[in-house]
Amino acid sequence: MRFERVVGLYVTDDDMYAKYREAMIPILKTFGGGFSYDFKIAEVLKSEVPEKINRVFVIYFKDEESMNQFFSNEKYLEVKQKYFIPSVSDATEIARYERQSLIE
């Protein structure tokens, strides 16, 4: 089993967001995490929230505890503050769930 989150973002600065991804992925990997899907969205046809979305991805972890440890990690929070905050105006959690791992 693994724990996954589907997240929608509104990225306002693609270059800064790319730096965020580059800086956070090594930290993410230390918590057994990664990305299984990542999409740039041209048009949203239906949404349950007013926040804009132009990027959707699935981020996974070996379990929910690892996810919580990652998102509260001091190094990750520094990267988030430096790159994510200035490059993303909206973030929407679409779903979170446990599922059978496709990649062992």
MDAnalysis code that builds the backbone (N, CA, C; Angstrom):
import MDAnalysis as mda
import numpy as np

u = mda.Universe.empty(312, n_residues=104, atom_resindex=np.repeat(np.arange(104), 3), trajectory=True)
u.add_TopologyAttr("name", ["N", "CA", "C"] * 104)
u.add_TopologyAttr("resid", np.arange(1, 105))
u.add_TopologyAttr("resname", ["MET", "ARG", "PHE", "GLU", "ARG", "VAL", "VAL", "GLY", "LEU", "TYR", "VAL", "THR", "ASP", "ASP", "ASP", "MET", "TYR", "ALA", "LYS", "TYR", "ARG", "GLU", "ALA", "MET", "ILE", "PRO", "ILE", "LEU", "LYS", "THR", "PHE", "GLY", "GLY", "GLY", "PHE", "SER", "TYR", "ASP", "PHE", "LYS", "ILE", "ALA", "GLU", "VAL", "LEU", "LYS", "SER", "GLU", "VAL", "PRO", "GLU", "LYS", "ILE", "ASN", "ARG", "VAL", "PHE", "VAL", "ILE", "TYR", "PHE", "LYS", "ASP", "GLU", "GLU", "SER", "MET", "ASN", "GLN", "PHE", "PHE", "SER", "ASN", "GLU", "LYS", "TYR", "LEU", "GLU", "VAL", "LYS", "GLN", "LYS", "TYR", "PHE", "ILE", "PRO", "SER", "VAL", "SER", "ASP", "ALA", "THR", "GLU", "ILE", "ALA", "ARG", "TYR", "GLU", "ARG", "GLN", "SER", "LEU", "ILE", "GLU"])
u.atoms.positions = np.array([
    [0.848, -1.183, 0.000],
    [0.000, 0.000, 0.000],
    [0.891, 1.243, 0.000],
    [0.352, 2.294, -0.558],
    [1.026, 3.577, -0.468],
    [-0.031, 4.660, -0.319],
    [0.398, 5.816, 0.151],
    [-0.503, 6.928, 0.411],
    [-0.312, 7.965, -0.687],
    [-1.420, 8.427, -1.284],
    [-1.345, 9.382, -2.386],
    [-2.237, 10.590, -2.133],
    [-1.817, 11.716, -2.716],
    [-2.620, 12.940, -2.709],
    [-2.704, 13.454, -4.136],
    [-3.899, 13.846, -4.541],
    [-4.102, 14.518, -5.825],
    [-4.253, 15.993, -5.504],
    [-3.415, 16.823, -6.129],
    [-3.366, 18.247, -5.798],
    [-3.505, 19.072, -7.067],
    [-4.300, 20.137, -6.980],
    [-4.408, 21.111, -8.051],
    [-3.772, 22.413, -7.604],
    [-2.974, 23.013, -8.464],
    [-2.310, 24.286, -8.156],
    [-2.638, 25.317, -9.229],
    [-2.473, 26.562, -8.872],
    [-2.444, 27.622, -9.870],
    [-1.040, 28.213, -9.816],
    [-0.203, 27.782, -10.756],
    [1.188, 28.221, -10.814],
    [1.241, 29.541, -11.581],
    [1.818, 30.555, -10.941],
    [1.901, 31.880, -11.550],
    [3.289, 32.190, -12.101],
    [4.289, 31.388, -11.725],
    [5.661, 31.593, -12.188],
    [6.274, 30.218, -12.435],
    [6.247, 29.779, -13.700],
    [6.734, 28.439, -14.044],
    [8.216, 28.247, -13.726],
    [9.028, 29.264, -13.955],
    [10.464, 29.140, -13.685],
    [10.741, 28.957, -12.196],
    [10.086, 29.742, -11.370],
    [10.268, 29.628, -9.915],
    [9.709, 28.289, -9.419],
    [8.590, 27.855, -9.978],
    [8.012, 26.576, -9.579],
    [8.945, 25.424, -9.962],
    [9.601, 25.529, -11.109],
    [10.572, 24.503, -11.522],
    [11.734, 24.441, -10.519],
    [12.156, 25.580, -10.009],
    [13.214, 25.605, -8.986],
    [12.724, 24.948, -7.697],
    [11.459, 25.171, -7.361],
    [10.859, 24.522, -6.190],
    [10.926, 23.008, -6.343],
    [10.472, 22.514, -7.483],
    [10.480, 21.078, -7.717],
    [11.903, 20.519, -7.645],
    [12.844, 21.206, -8.266],
    [14.235, 20.760, -8.274],
    [14.803, 20.678, -6.859],
    [14.452, 21.640, -6.022],
    [14.977, 21.681, -4.654],
    [14.253, 20.725, -3.717],
    [12.974, 20.457, -3.954],
    [12.230, 19.640, -3.002],
    [12.292, 18.142, -3.291],
    [12.555, 17.761, -4.529],
    [12.536, 16.333, -4.874],
    [13.575, 15.526, -4.082],
    [14.805, 15.984, -3.890],
    [15.731, 15.189, -3.066],
    [15.218, 14.989, -1.632],
    [14.557, 15.990, -1.085],
    [13.984, 15.860, 0.271],
    [12.836, 14.862, 0.232],
    [11.982, 14.990, -0.773],
    [10.841, 14.095, -0.947],
    [11.290, 12.639, -1.006],
    [12.349, 12.372, -1.746],
    [12.844, 10.995, -1.894],
    [13.317, 10.406, -0.577],
    [13.843, 11.243, 0.330],
    [14.289, 10.721, 1.624],
    [13.119, 10.246, 2.477],
    [11.902, 10.671, 2.147],
    [10.703, 10.235, 2.858],
    [9.940, 9.173, 2.068],
    [10.597, 8.591, 1.071],
    [9.969, 7.540, 0.269],
    [8.896, 8.068, -0.661],
    [8.988, 9.332, -1.032],
    [7.958, 9.939, -1.861],
    [8.399, 10.164, -3.288],
    [7.407, 10.515, -4.116],
    [7.659, 10.819, -5.511],
    [6.384, 11.299, -6.176],
    [6.459, 11.515, -7.466],
    [5.303, 11.927, -8.262],
    [4.976, 10.823, -9.257],
    [3.709, 10.425, -9.319],
    [3.320, 9.405, -10.293],
    [2.648, 10.017, -11.520],
    [2.060, 11.191, -11.377],
    [1.446, 11.919, -12.493],
    [1.670, 13.407, -12.283],
    [1.762, 14.146, -13.388],
    [1.942, 15.595, -13.317],
    [1.430, 16.181, -14.637],
    [0.443, 17.069, -14.550],
    [-0.183, 17.617, -15.742],
    [-0.232, 19.136, -15.678],
    [-0.018, 19.778, -16.822],
    [-0.338, 21.190, -16.975],
    [-1.729, 21.232, -17.597],
    [-2.614, 22.011, -17.010],
    [-4.015, 22.048, -17.408],
    [-4.318, 23.342, -18.154],
    [-4.885, 23.231, -19.337],
    [-5.223, 24.418, -20.137],
    [-6.605, 24.962, -19.780],
    [-7.519, 24.071, -19.420],
    [-8.890, 24.514, -19.150],
    [-9.517, 23.616, -18.093],
    [-10.163, 24.209, -17.104],
    [-10.886, 23.459, -16.072],
    [-12.372, 23.567, -16.412],
    [-13.000, 22.434, -16.648],
    [-14.404, 22.424, -17.050],
    [-15.354, 22.400, -15.863],
    [-14.907, 21.826, -14.744],
    [-15.739, 21.765, -13.544],
    [-14.827, 21.741, -12.332],
    [-15.216, 22.486, -11.317],
    [-14.458, 22.503, -10.077],
    [-15.407, 22.774, -8.920],
    [-15.153, 22.146, -7.794],
    [-15.961, 22.358, -6.593],
    [-15.457, 23.520, -5.755],
    [-14.359, 24.135, -6.161],
    [-13.772, 25.238, -5.394],
    [-13.572, 26.454, -6.301],
    [-13.527, 27.647, -5.732],
    [-13.326, 28.841, -6.558],
    [-11.867, 29.076, -6.961],
    [-10.917, 28.407, -6.293],
    [-9.500, 28.593, -6.602],
    [-9.203, 28.130, -8.023],
    [-8.295, 28.844, -8.675],
    [-7.891, 28.492, -10.032],
    [-6.955, 27.287, -10.001],
    [-6.964, 26.515, -11.093],
    [-6.087, 25.347, -11.218],
    [-5.521, 25.324, -12.636],
    [-4.192, 25.236, -12.742],
    [-3.556, 25.045, -14.043],
    [-2.505, 23.929, -14.003],
    [-2.418, 23.254, -12.878],
    [-1.470, 22.148, -12.712],
    [-2.104, 21.129, -11.779],
    [-2.051, 19.851, -12.148],
    [-2.576, 18.769, -11.308],
    [-1.522, 17.674, -11.242],
    [-1.287, 17.161, -10.042],
    [-0.314, 16.078, -9.897],
    [-0.750, 15.115, -8.812],
    [-0.158, 13.934, -8.855],
    [-0.325, 12.933, -7.805],
    [1.031, 12.762, -7.148],
    [1.072, 13.015, -5.849],
    [2.282, 12.823, -5.060],
    [2.035, 11.620, -4.147],
    [3.046, 10.759, -4.004],
    [2.856, 9.559, -3.192],
    [3.949, 9.430, -2.131],
    [3.594, 8.650, -1.120],
    [4.496, 8.315, -0.016],
    [4.258, 6.868, 0.356],
    [5.199, 6.284, 1.099],
    [5.011, 4.888, 1.501],
    [3.847, 4.738, 2.482],
    [3.566, 5.812, 3.251],
    [2.439, 5.800, 4.174],
    [2.106, 7.246, 4.578],
    [0.991, 7.402, 5.271],
    [0.535, 8.743, 5.651],
    [1.507, 9.416, 6.622],
    [2.100, 8.647, 7.507],
    [3.055, 9.216, 8.462],
    [4.256, 9.839, 7.744],
    [4.760, 9.159, 6.728],
    [5.882, 9.699, 5.949],
    [5.493, 11.010, 5.268],
    [4.259, 11.082, 4.751],
    [3.773, 12.314, 4.141],
    [3.757, 13.452, 5.161],
    [3.220, 13.189, 6.326],
    [3.150, 14.217, 7.369],
    [4.545, 14.668, 7.800],
    [5.477, 13.730, 7.906],
    [6.851, 14.079, 8.275],
    [7.494, 14.939, 7.196],
    [7.251, 14.603, 5.930],
    [7.806, 15.395, 4.832],
    [7.297, 16.831, 4.875],
    [5.980, 17.010, 4.950],
    [5.409, 18.352, 4.885],
    [5.711, 19.204, 6.120],
    [6.183, 18.582, 7.197],
    [6.578, 19.358, 8.380],
    [8.097, 19.447, 8.533],
    [8.837, 18.868, 7.611],
    [10.295, 18.865, 7.659],
    [10.849, 20.280, 7.488],
    [11.798, 20.649, 8.324],
    [12.360, 22.000, 8.315],
    [13.000, 22.367, 6.970],
    [13.755, 21.440, 6.396],
    [14.391, 21.721, 5.096],
    [13.341, 21.925, 4.010],
    [12.298, 21.078, 4.027],
    [11.230, 21.250, 3.045],
    [10.541, 22.603, 3.230],
    [10.255, 22.976, 4.454],
    [9.569, 24.243, 4.713],
    [10.387, 25.440, 4.234],
    [11.711, 25.352, 4.324],
    [12.572, 26.417, 3.797],
    [12.449, 26.514, 2.280],
    [12.469, 25.373, 1.607],
    [12.315, 25.337, 0.145],
    [10.936, 25.868, -0.248],
    [9.924, 25.456, 0.475],
    [8.560, 25.916, 0.189],
    [8.474, 27.433, 0.291],
    [9.023, 27.982, 1.347],
    [8.985, 29.434, 1.559],
    [9.726, 30.181, 0.452],
    [10.865, 29.655, 0.051],
    [11.705, 30.336, -0.936],
    [11.145, 30.255, -2.355],
    [10.586, 29.101, -2.750],
    [10.193, 28.897, -4.139],
    [8.683, 28.703, -4.361],
    [8.045, 27.918, -3.506],
    [6.628, 27.603, -3.722],
    [5.733, 28.810, -3.472],
    [5.907, 29.448, -2.336],
    [5.043, 30.572, -1.957],
    [5.036, 31.669, -3.027],
    [6.198, 32.077, -3.573],
    [6.170, 33.129, -4.590],
    [5.698, 32.663, -5.976],
    [5.578, 31.347, -6.193],
    [5.249, 30.863, -7.534],
    [3.854, 30.265, -7.682],
    [3.145, 30.103, -6.585],
    [1.826, 29.466, -6.612],
    [0.835, 30.340, -5.852],
    [-0.273, 30.685, -6.521],
    [-1.260, 31.528, -5.832],
    [-2.392, 30.726, -5.199],
    [-2.679, 29.538, -5.707],
    [-3.762, 28.713, -5.168],
    [-3.332, 27.256, -5.111],
    [-3.765, 26.554, -4.078],
    [-3.509, 25.121, -3.946],
    [-4.788, 24.452, -3.445],
    [-5.168, 23.380, -4.106],
    [-6.396, 22.661, -3.773],
    [-6.096, 21.177, -3.641],
    [-6.391, 20.608, -2.485],
    [-6.283, 19.159, -2.355],
    [-7.547, 18.557, -2.945],
    [-7.394, 17.766, -3.990],
    [-8.535, 17.148, -4.661],
    [-8.899, 15.829, -3.981],
    [-7.892, 15.049, -3.586],
    [-8.157, 13.764, -2.927],
    [-6.903, 13.291, -2.201],
    [-7.124, 12.424, -1.221],
    [-6.038, 11.689, -0.563],
    [-6.577, 10.313, -0.230],
    [-5.715, 9.305, -0.409],
    [-6.181, 7.938, -0.262],
    [-5.003, 6.978, -0.164],
    [-5.302, 5.768, 0.315],
    [-4.347, 4.667, 0.287],
    [-4.675, 3.791, -0.905],
    [-3.659, 3.290, -1.571],
    [-3.915, 2.388, -2.704],
    [-2.820, 1.355, -2.836],
    [-3.146, 0.313, -3.549],
    [-2.170, -0.714, -3.873],
    [-1.058, -0.061, -4.680],
    [0.174, -0.269, -4.315],
    [1.308, 0.332, -5.002],
    [1.450, -0.245, -6.400],
    [1.585, 0.642, -7.385],
    [1.828, 0.223, -8.757],
    [3.310, -0.025, -8.983],
    [4.137, 0.625, -8.164],
    [5.590, 0.525, -8.297],
    [6.136, -0.042, -6.987],
    [6.714, -1.158, -7.046],
    [7.274, -1.773, -5.836],
    [8.760, -1.596, -5.807],
])
